[in-house]
């Protein structure tokens, strides 16, 4: 099953490989526009608007929920990398 994060606003990112981890962490920092060390619902909403994606609030929340392993309602660096390295 294809993940929402892979199909949503992250669709333009390549699948992560060890050599890409540093680049993906740079992308993470762009999404973490309030510099909290986590990607929040609001961060995703801002980025979706900036890249011109029409994604509903429900879809954005689903993306967060899918990636959020620790259940804090946000996506940290490790969760971000994990969701981008999942195979279909």
Helices and strands as residue ranges (DSSP letters): H 4-7, G 18-20, H 21-31, E 38-39, H 41-50, H 57-67, E 75-76, H 77-85
